[in-house]
Amino acid sequence: MNRTAAVHIAYMGYSAQDMLLEVQFHQDGRRYCYLEVPEELWYRMKQASSVDSFFNTFILNRFEEQIGGL
């Protein structure tokens, strides 16, 4: 997983083979997996000026979520 400079997201990682985005939050330390996330969104999220805003706009409530890591 990659450390971020985001306010809410501590780490994020991606498995292209499984199309899984993994996100760990600063607040509670929990990891969440988001299923069937296209690789293009992963690249865009890594390059976003605000990772938190990108996540809230393009990932949250748009992909199935599971608590736990990859």
MMTF fields as JSON, N, C-alpha, C and O atoms, coordinates in Angstrom:
{
  "mmtfVersion": "1.0.0",
  "mmtfProducer": "UNKNOWN",
  "numBonds": 279,
  "numAtoms": 280,
  "numGroups": 70,
  "numChains": 1,
  "numModels": 1,
  "chainsPerModel": [1],
  "groupsPerChain": [70],
  "chainIdList": ["A"],
  "bondAtomList": [4, 2, 8, 6, 12, 10, 16, 14, 20, 18, 24, 22, 28, 26, 32, 30, 36, 34, 40, 38, 44, 42, 48, 46, 52, 50, 56, 54, 60, 58, 64, 62, 68, 66, 72, 70, 76, 74, 80, 78, 84, 82, 88, 86, 92, 90, 96, 94, 100, 98, 104, 102, 108, 106, 112, 110, 116, 114, 120, 118, 124, 122, 128, 126, 132, 130, 136, 134, 140, 138, 144, 142, 148, 146, 152, 150, 156, 154, 160, 158, 164, 162, 168, 166, 172, 170, 176, 174, 180, 178, 184, 182, 188, 186, 192, 190, 196, 194, 200, 198, 204, 202, 208, 206, 212, 210, 216, 214, 220, 218, 224, 222, 228, 226, 232, 230, 236, 234, 240, 238, 244, 242, 248, 246, 252, 250, 256, 254, 260, 258, 264, 262, 268, 266, 272, 270, 276, 274],
  "bondOrderList": [1, 1, 1, 1, 1, 1, 1, 1, 1, 1, 1, 1, 1, 1, 1, 1, 1, 1, 1, 1, 1, 1, 1, 1, 1, 1, 1, 1, 1, 1, 1, 1, 1, 1, 1, 1, 1, 1, 1, 1, 1, 1, 1, 1, 1, 1, 1, 1, 1, 1, 1, 1, 1, 1, 1, 1, 1, 1, 1, 1, 1, 1, 1, 1, 1, 1, 1, 1, 1],
  "groupList": [{"groupName": "MET", "atomNameList": ["N", "CA", "C", "O"], "elementList": ["N", "C", "C", "O"], "formalChargeList": [0, 0, 0, 0], "bondAtomList": [1, 0, 2, 1, 3, 2], "bondOrderList": [1, 1, 2], "singleLetterCode": "M", "chemCompType": "L-PEPTIDE LINKING"}, {"groupName": "ASN", "atomNameList": ["N", "CA", "C", "O"], "elementList": ["N", "C", "C", "O"], "formalChargeList": [0, 0, 0, 0], "bondAtomList": [1, 0, 2, 1, 3, 2], "bondOrderList": [1, 1, 2], "singleLetterCode": "N", "chemCompType": "L-PEPTIDE LINKING"}, {"groupName": "ARG", "atomNameList": ["N", "CA", "C", "O"], "elementList": ["N", "C", "C", "O"], "formalChargeList": [0, 0, 0, 0], "bondAtomList": [1, 0, 2, 1, 3, 2], "bondOrderList": [1, 1, 2], "singleLetterCode": "R", "chemCompType": "L-PEPTIDE LINKING"}, {"groupName": "THR", "atomNameList": ["N", "CA", "C", "O"], "elementList": ["N", "C", "C", "O"], "formalChargeList": [0, 0, 0, 0], "bondAtomList": [1, 0, 2, 1, 3, 2], "bondOrderList": [1, 1, 2], "singleLetterCode": "T", "chemCompType": "L-PEPTIDE LINKING"}, {"groupName": "ALA", "atomNameList": ["N", "CA", "C", "O"], "elementList": ["N", "C", "C", "O"], "formalChargeList": [0, 0, 0, 0], "bondAtomList": [1, 0, 2, 1, 3, 2], "bondOrderList": [1, 1, 2], "singleLetterCode": "A", "chemCompType": "L-PEPTIDE LINKING"}, {"groupName": "VAL", "atomNameList": ["N", "CA", "C", "O"], "elementList": ["N", "C", "C", "O"], "formalChargeList": [0, 0, 0, 0], "bondAtomList": [1, 0, 2, 1, 3, 2], "bondOrderList": [1, 1, 2], "singleLetterCode": "V", "chemCompType": "L-PEPTIDE LINKING"}, {"groupName": "HIS", "atomNameList": ["N", "CA", "C", "O"], "elementList": ["N", "C", "C", "O"], "formalChargeList": [0, 0, 0, 0], "bondAtomList": [1, 0, 2, 1, 3, 2], "bondOrderList": [1, 1, 2], "singleLetterCode": "H", "chemCompType": "L-PEPTIDE LINKING"}, {"groupName": "ILE", "atomNameList": ["N", "CA", "C", "O"], "elementList": ["N", "C", "C", "O"], "formalChargeList": [0, 0, 0, 0], "bondAtomList": [1, 0, 2, 1, 3, 2], "bondOrderList": [1, 1, 2], "singleLetterCode": "I", "chemCompType": "L-PEPTIDE LINKING"}, {"groupName": "TYR", "atomNameList": ["N", "CA", "C", "O"], "elementList": ["N", "C", "C", "O"], "formalChargeList": [0, 0, 0, 0], "bondAtomList": [1, 0, 2, 1, 3, 2], "bondOrderList": [1, 1, 2], "singleLetterCode": "Y", "chemCompType": "L-PEPTIDE LINKING"}, {"groupName": "GLY", "atomNameList": ["N", "CA", "C", "O"], "elementList": ["N", "C", "C", "O"], "formalChargeList": [0, 0, 0, 0], "bondAtomList": [1, 0, 2, 1, 3, 2], "bondOrderList": [1, 1, 2], "singleLetterCode": "G", "chemCompType": "PEPTIDE LINKING"}, {"groupName": "SER", "atomNameList": ["N", "CA", "C", "O"], "elementList": ["N", "C", "C", "O"], "formalChargeList": [0, 0, 0, 0], "bondAtomList": [1, 0, 2, 1, 3, 2], "bondOrderList": [1, 1, 2], "singleLetterCode": "S", "chemCompType": "L-PEPTIDE LINKING"}, {"groupName": "GLN", "atomNameList": ["N", "CA", "C", "O"], "elementList": ["N", "C", "C", "O"], "formalChargeList": [0, 0, 0, 0], "bondAtomList": [1, 0, 2, 1, 3, 2], "bondOrderList": [1, 1, 2], "singleLetterCode": "Q", "chemCompType": "L-PEPTIDE LINKING"}, {"groupName": "ASP", "atomNameList": ["N", "CA", "C", "O"], "elementList": ["N", "C", "C", "O"], "formalChargeList": [0, 0, 0, 0], "bondAtomList": [1, 0, 2, 1, 3, 2], "bondOrderList": [1, 1, 2], "singleLetterCode": "D", "chemCompType": "L-PEPTIDE LINKING"}, {"groupName": "LEU", "atomNameList": ["N", "CA", "C", "O"], "elementList": ["N", "C", "C", "O"], "formalChargeList": [0, 0, 0, 0], "bondAtomList": [1, 0, 2, 1, 3, 2], "bondOrderList": [1, 1, 2], "singleLetterCode": "L", "chemCompType": "L-PEPTIDE LINKING"}, {"groupName": "GLU", "atomNameList": ["N", "CA", "C", "O"], "elementList": ["N", "C", "C", "O"], "formalChargeList": [0, 0, 0, 0], "bondAtomList": [1, 0, 2, 1, 3, 2], "bondOrderList": [1, 1, 2], "singleLetterCode": "E", "chemCompType": "L-PEPTIDE LINKING"}, {"groupName": "PHE", "atomNameList": ["N", "CA", "C", "O"], "elementList": ["N", "C", "C", "O"], "formalChargeList": [0, 0, 0, 0], "bondAtomList": [1, 0, 2, 1, 3, 2], "bondOrderList": [1, 1, 2], "singleLetterCode": "F", "chemCompType": "L-PEPTIDE LINKING"}, {"groupName": "CYS", "atomNameList": ["N", "CA", "C", "O"], "elementList": ["N", "C", "C", "O"], "formalChargeList": [0, 0, 0, 0], "bondAtomList": [1, 0, 2, 1, 3, 2], "bondOrderList": [1, 1, 2], "singleLetterCode": "C", "chemCompType": "L-PEPTIDE LINKING"}, {"groupName": "PRO", "atomNameList": ["N", "CA", "C", "O"], "elementList": ["N", "C", "C", "O"], "formalChargeList": [0, 0, 0, 0], "bondAtomList": [1, 0, 2, 1, 3, 2], "bondOrderList": [1, 1, 2], "singleLetterCode": "P", "chemCompType": "L-PEPTIDE LINKING"}, {"groupName": "TRP", "atomNameList": ["N", "CA", "C", "O"], "elementList": ["N", "C", "C", "O"], "formalChargeList": [0, 0, 0, 0], "bondAtomList": [1, 0, 2, 1, 3, 2], "bondOrderList": [1, 1, 2], "singleLetterCode": "W", "chemCompType": "L-PEPTIDE LINKING"}, {"groupName": "LYS", "atomNameList": ["N", "CA", "C", "O"], "elementList": ["N", "C", "C", "O"], "formalChargeList": [0, 0, 0, 0], "bondAtomList": [1, 0, 2, 1, 3, 2], "bondOrderList": [1, 1, 2], "singleLetterCode": "K", "chemCompType": "L-PEPTIDE LINKING"}],
  "groupTypeList": [0, 1, 2, 3, 4, 4, 5, 6, 7, 4, 8, 0, 9, 8, 10, 4, 11, 12, 0, 13, 13, 14, 5, 11, 15, 6, 11, 12, 9, 2, 2, 8, 16, 8, 13, 14, 5, 17, 14, 14, 13, 18, 8, 2, 0, 19, 11, 4, 10, 10, 5, 12, 10, 15, 15, 1, 3, 15, 7, 13, 1, 2, 15, 14, 14, 11, 7, 9, 9, 13],
  "groupIdList": [1, 2, 3, 4, 5, 6, 7, 8, 9, 10, 11, 12, 13, 14, 15, 16, 17, 18, 19, 20, 21, 22, 23, 24, 25, 26, 27, 28, 29, 30, 31, 32, 33, 34, 35, 36, 37, 38, 39, 40, 41, 42, 43, 44, 45, 46, 47, 48, 49, 50, 51, 52, 53, 54, 55, 56, 57, 58, 59, 60, 61, 62, 63, 64, 65, 66, 67, 68, 69, 70],
  "secStructList": [7, 3, 3, 7, 7, 7, 1, 1, 3, 3, 3, 3, 3, 3, 3, 6, 6, 6, 6, 3, 3, 3, 3, 3, 3, 6, 6, 6, 7, 7, 3, 3, 3, 3, 6, 6, 7, 7, 2, 2, 2, 2, 2, 2, 2, 2, 2, 7, 1, 7, 2, 2, 2, 2, 2, 2, 2, 2, 6, 6, 6, 6, 1, 7, 3, 3, 3, 1, 7, 7],
  "xCoordList": [0.85, 0.0, 0.892, 2.009, 0.376, 1.098, 0.581, -0.626, 1.5, 1.123, 0.668, 1.221, -0.336, -0.81, -0.6, -0.354, -0.701, -0.646, -2.062, -2.248, -3.05, -4.451, -4.815, -4.169, -5.839, -6.298, -6.952, -6.698, -7.781, -8.549, -7.995, -8.125, -7.387, -6.889, -5.401, -4.587, -5.061, -3.669, -2.892, -1.779, -3.47, -2.823, -3.84, -5.043, -3.335, -4.189, -3.349, -2.152, -3.996, -3.325, -4.313, -5.525, -3.794, -4.657, -4.103, -2.893, -4.989, -4.656, -5.33, -6.549, -4.513, -5.064, -5.685, -6.712, -5.062, -5.565, -6.968, -7.824, -7.204, -8.497, -9.419, -10.58, -8.906, -9.659, -10.156, -11.294, -9.268, -9.606, -8.811, -7.588, -9.518, -8.898, -8.972, -10.048, -7.831, -7.785, -7.438, -6.497, -8.208, -8.023, -8.005, -8.849, -7.04, -6.989, -7.121, -6.455, -7.987, -8.272, -7.499, -7.243, -7.129, -6.414, -7.261, -6.763, -8.54, -9.386, -9.494, -9.238, -9.869, -10.069, -9.067, -9.053, -8.242, -7.25, -7.8, -7.052, -9.109, -9.714, -9.358, -9.164, -9.279, -9.052, -10.352, -11.103, -10.589, -11.767, -11.321, -10.415, -11.968, -11.738, -12.938, -14.083, -12.67, -13.714, -13.547, -12.472, -14.624, -14.583, -14.879, -15.655, -14.242, -14.476, -14.158, -14.834, -13.139, -12.714, -11.792, -10.778, -12.13, -11.284, -9.893, -9.741, -8.899, -7.519, -7.33, -6.525, -8.07, -7.987, -8.309, -7.661, -9.305, -9.641, -8.513, -8.264, -7.831, -6.686, -5.609, -5.086, -5.278, -4.255, -4.694, -3.896, -5.954, -6.461, -6.451, -6.142, -6.786, -6.794, -5.383, -5.195, -4.391, -2.998, -2.507, -1.662, -3.035, -2.589, -3.469, -3.164, -4.54, -5.49, -4.852, -4.036, -5.227, -4.72, -5.275, -4.64, -6.453, -7.034, -7.528, -8.576, -6.765, -7.142, -8.482, -9.322, -8.684, -9.945, -11.141, -12.142, -11.046, -12.149, -12.401, -13.551, -11.33, -11.482, -12.197, -13.133, -11.75, -12.363, -13.855, -14.685, -14.186, -15.59, -16.447, -17.616, -15.887, -16.642, -16.767, -17.832, -15.683, -15.646, -15.658, -15.891, -15.413, -15.326, -16.427, -17.18, -16.509, -17.446, -18.881, -19.339, -19.581, -20.981, -21.196, -22.337, -20.119, -20.235, -19.772, -20.107, -18.993, -18.484, -18.786, -18.857, -18.965, -19.218, -18.021, -16.865, -18.33, -17.306, -17.28, -18.323, -16.077, -15.896, -14.863, -13.841, -15.137, -14.157, -13.074, -13.37, -11.833, -10.692, -9.73, -10.043, -8.567, -7.53, -7.496, -8.269, -6.578, -6.401, -5.853, -5.642],
  "yCoordList": [-1.179, 0.0, 1.238, 1.225, 2.282, 3.544, 4.539, 4.742, 5.153, 6.213, 7.428, 7.715, 8.138, 9.343, 10.561, 10.431, 11.732, 12.986, 13.493, 14.636, 12.65, 13.045, 13.218, 12.653, 13.993, 14.257, 13.021, 12.706, 12.32, 11.195, 9.827, 8.874, 9.713, 8.431, 8.31, 9.107, 7.304, 7.095, 6.33, 6.717, 5.256, 4.388, 3.963, 3.923, 3.645, 3.09, 2.166, 2.381, 1.141, 0.186, -0.381, -0.23, -1.031, -1.541, -2.851, -3.0, -3.794, -5.041, -5.01, -5.14, -4.835, -4.784, -6.124, -6.165, -7.21, -8.54, -8.755, -9.336, -8.29, -8.488, -7.283, -7.356, -6.167, -4.908, -4.462, -4.021, -4.591, -4.231, -3.006, -2.965, -2.024, -0.849, -1.009, -1.25, -0.877, -0.981, 0.391, 1.042, 0.819, 2.133, 1.961, 1.265, 2.596, 2.614, 4.055, 4.95, 4.265, 5.621, 5.951, 5.082, 7.224, 7.701, 7.535, 7.07, 7.916, 8.023, 6.734, 6.732, 5.641, 4.397, 3.3, 2.235, 3.55, 2.575, 1.395, 0.5, 1.389, 0.277, 0.332, 1.398, -0.865, -0.993, -1.423, -2.245, -0.848, -1.177, -1.547, -0.93, -2.561, -2.953, -2.525, -2.683, -1.988, -1.6, -2.487, -2.546, -3.173, -4.217, -3.677, -2.736, -4.295, -3.994, -2.537, -1.938, -1.985, -0.617, -0.66, -1.356, 0.069, 0.07, 0.635, 1.557, 0.074, 0.495, 1.988, 2.662, 2.487, 3.908, 4.805, 5.833, 4.414, 5.212, 5.183, 6.186, 4.058, 3.966, 4.969, 5.702, 4.996, 5.928, 7.375, 8.222, 7.647, 9.014, 9.393, 10.533, 8.447, 8.73, 9.042, 9.964, 8.283, 8.522, 9.901, 10.496, 10.409, 11.691, 12.864, 14.011, 12.593, 13.651, 14.675, 14.325, 15.931, 16.976, 16.806, 17.217, 16.204, 15.871, 14.427, 14.142, 13.518, 12.105, 11.927, 11.145, 12.65, 12.536, 12.933, 12.218, 14.055, 14.508, 13.544, 13.249, 13.05, 12.083, 10.838, 10.35, 10.327, 9.142, 9.368, 8.529, 10.496, 10.789, 10.934, 10.55, 11.477, 11.718, 10.481, 10.219, 9.723, 8.655, 7.228, 6.291, 7.038, 5.68, 5.406, 4.441, 6.252, 6.036, 5.933, 6.778, 4.902, 4.634, 4.311, 4.263, 4.092, 3.723, 2.294, 1.693, 1.755, 0.39, -0.375, 0.199, -1.688, -2.533, -2.443, -2.468, -2.338, -2.138, -3.324, -3.846, -3.738, -4.781, -4.311, -3.731, -4.566, -4.227, -5.298, -6.493, -4.867, -5.789, -5.473, -4.7, -6.069, -5.785, -6.765, -7.721, -6.515, -7.383, -8.73, -9.589],
  "zCoordList": [0.0, 0.0, 0.0, 0.517, -0.582, -0.681, 0.356, 0.484, 1.091, 2.034, 1.231, 0.169, 1.733, 1.061, 1.956, 3.155, 1.361, 2.109, 2.376, 2.796, 2.134, 2.296, 3.769, 4.651, 4.015, 5.374, 5.986, 7.149, 5.231, 5.764, 5.376, 6.144, 4.214, 3.726, 4.05, 3.585, 4.851, 5.257, 4.194, 3.836, 3.692, 2.711, 1.665, 1.924, 0.481, -0.562, -1.43, -1.62, -1.949, -2.81, -3.809, -3.653, -4.829, -5.886, -6.423, -6.595, -6.684, -7.367, -8.733, -8.841, -9.782, -11.138, -11.53, -12.208, -11.102, -11.444, -10.879, -11.546, -9.658, -8.994, -9.092, -8.691, -9.627, -9.71, -8.331, -8.175, -7.336, -5.958, -5.52, -5.648, -5.009, -4.415, -2.912, -2.365, -2.231, -0.777, -0.211, -0.663, 0.782, 1.398, 2.911, 3.475, 3.561, 5.027, 5.485, 4.965, 6.463, 6.934, 8.198, 9.033, 8.328, 9.511, 10.78, 11.806, 10.706, 11.895, 12.698, 13.902, 12.045, 12.793, 12.411, 13.028, 11.411, 10.995, 10.224, 9.831, 10.006, 9.268, 7.795, 7.211, 7.215, 5.778, 5.114, 5.639, 3.959, 3.172, 1.767, 1.208, 1.204, -0.183, -1.007, -0.586, -2.168, -3.11, -4.339, -4.935, -4.709, -5.726, -7.12, -7.289, -8.113, -9.529, -9.895, -10.731, -9.269, -9.569, -10.793, -10.772, -11.85, -13.046, -12.749, -11.948, -13.4, -13.193, -13.502, -12.861, -14.478, -14.833, -13.626, -13.425, -12.832, -11.65, -10.63, -9.961, -10.5, -9.595, -10.003, -9.163, -11.301, -11.773, -11.561, -11.159, -11.833, -11.638, -10.161, -9.815, -9.293, -7.853, -7.363, -6.569, -7.829, -7.411, -7.84, -7.172, -8.951, -9.486, -9.069, -9.396, -8.36, -7.991, -7.055, -6.202, -7.221, -6.335, -4.926, -3.955, -4.812, -3.509, -3.563, -4.143, -2.955, -2.93, -2.22, -2.666, -1.116, -0.374, -1.236, -1.27, -1.927, -2.783, -3.924, -4.248, -4.538, -5.627, -5.121, -5.754, -3.978, -3.385, -3.135, -3.486, -2.531, -2.217, -3.466, -3.46, -4.526, -5.76, -6.641, -7.199, -6.767, -7.775, -7.234, -7.997, -5.931, -5.382, -4.35, -4.477, -3.35, -2.24, -2.741, -3.51, -2.307, -2.662, -4.14, -4.599, -4.888, -6.3, -6.554, -7.574, -5.61, -5.73, -4.46, -3.373, -4.61, -3.453, -2.503, -2.926, -1.217, -0.188, 0.766, 1.16, 1.129, 2.139, 3.146, 2.779, 4.418, 5.45, 5.457, 5.452, 5.468, 5.482, 4.364, 3.458, 4.431, 3.448, 2.306, 2.262, 1.371, 0.214, 0.614, -0.243]
}
